[in-house]
Amino acid sequence: MTYSLYLAHINDTHSHFESSLLHFNVQLQQTKYRIDASCGGYAKIATAIAEHRSQAAKEQHPFIFLHAGDSFQGSLYFSCFEGRANAKLLNLLQPDAMTIGNHEFDLGNNPISEFIANVNFPVLAGNMDLSEEDQNKERPLRPHANLLRYDNQRNIAQYLLKPLADKQLAIVGITLDLMHQIGCPDSDCLFHNAIETTRATVKHLHEQGIKHIIVLSHLGYSGDLQLAEQVDGISIIVGGHSHTLTGDFSKLDVPSVEQQTVTVNRTLILQAGKHAESIGLEKLTFNSDGEVIAQQGGISFLIGENWHAYQGEDRVNEEQRADIAKYLKDSKLFYNVKPDTAISDIINKQYKPAVDKMRQRIVCHLSKPLHHTRLPTKQWPMGSEIAPLVSEGFFVAASKDQNIDFAMHNAGGVRISLKQGPLTQAEICGRLLPFEIKIVSYLVLGKNLRLAIEGAINNATSNGVVGTGDGSYPYLYNLRFSYDQDAILGQRISELMLFKNGVWQRINDEAAYRGVSSAYTLAGKEGYDALLTSIEHFEHPITMSGSFVALAKQRNW
């Protein structure tokens, strides 16, 4: 006997409620065209889901809609509403389940806890262990009945069951087990090994006679491949985190896995890109052992009538446009839909006005461009012009609450250079510092501060370590130092000086100093692990972008 399921899935939507302008290159009849198209957005997603759900009902097959994590961050909508708009709009899309991504923890546990309290669907993180969670804090996660987490009694993930004809379909949510290295969850929020948790859970399900199993994953595409290789008996992995398009989009000059179907160890692996631009819409057929034996559909970009086409620099003529319109209608790489008017109205009336105000609100006027580079270069021997100003913003904002000695920020936390002229709040919050992360002050010994600065530079330059990229390079306020790349590991920072009481003073290795950084950096990411020795953490009631906005209002750069 075979079993059919209609599946819809999205991932890494990152608060992109409106459509995004995308560029595609296509070749039709030996002629190359560029298509600029307004793709995706929650209103188009709603229509696509409704149509897929309706088709499932006509054929009397079950329908499931899944979100593979990272709904938070990424747009001005999150800057304005910090997850509240995400909850309301996702409720309207009616997912059957969502797993928790790393960006759901960027502001600690409070926003994701509030989000879970406000959604009417299950939120899954089956390897998240809350057995040590403080139940007296403001918004603990453990009391949420719709949060499916690690089951400490059975040492497996809690899972969701759905009917599948005379069988049951299990949905298991698994997120990054190294969450504390990439996100900012509270310290009492623990994560078990993703593969071991999944293996134990699948074994348990098989013992219950349940063989149709979907793992809703936020491990990234390479993590999904590894999971499928090492755990037998998974029917499908619906993934997120790496923004991967499973399918062959090479004809559009869009990066993808360039395989129509990805199957590893009899497990089908799916991931639907990013930013609500595209969606996975499949009809899947299983055998009685839970293996997918047929797949119709796949990942498609959500497109409507708002597109333009060019041959070189010129707009196409009417005949060419008609040919391209037919291609867009017939191609399986695109799904043509009209936006859902109810969701469009909610976005435009309830949320967009606040975002538009940010786009119009001029914070200051820059008298010259400000350049950002992650590492110092020959042209920019002091490195970024902007990152030290971001650190200064941290310092000024935190100094309102405490006596602060220095501020420190990583280069990768700053995303763009700034042009001369008016600087808007939207430019700061949406592009310069797009991740809404709080700033935190702390006490750290001089010797550990020295190690943190060295560790960040070692990581950025892969000097004696396997680095994670140049985004870790440190930019400071009220500190200066010398770095000797040829010195012994752990002894590369010399002349570490603090500006205090109008003079530069040498840092005492055994003295404690109060610094301020982003919660991300303070969590010891990317070479900053020496900051894990810090104490007396104080979270300030302002984010990175908020502190820069406040500073920019005071300065005339």
Secondary structure, DSSP 8 states (H G I E B T S, - for coil): --EEEEEEEE---TT--S-EEEEEEEEETTEEEEEEEEE--HHHHHHHHHHHHHHHHHTT--EEEEE-S--SSSSHHHHHHTTHHHHHHHHHH--SEEE--GGGGTT-HHHHHHHHHH-SS-EE-TTEE-TT--TTSSS-STT-TTEE-EETTTTEE--EEEEETTEEEEEEEEE-TTHHHHS---TT-EE--HHHHHHHHHHHHHHTT--EEEEEEES-HHHHHHHHHHSTT--EEEE-SS--B-S--GGGT------S--EETTEEEEEB-STTSEEEEEEEEE-TTS-EEEEEEEEEEEEEEEEEEEETTEE--HHHHHHHHHHHHH-TTEEE----HHHHHHIIIIIHHHHHHHHH-EEEEESS-B---SS--SS-TT--SSHHHHHHHHHHHHTTTS---EEEEEGGG----B-SEEEEHHHIIIIIS-S--EEEEEEEEHHHHHHHHHHHHHHHHTSSS----GGG-EEEESEEEEE-TTS-TT--EEEEEEEETTEEEE--TTSEEEEEEEHHHHTT-TT-GGGGG-EEEEEEEEEHHHHHHHHHHH---
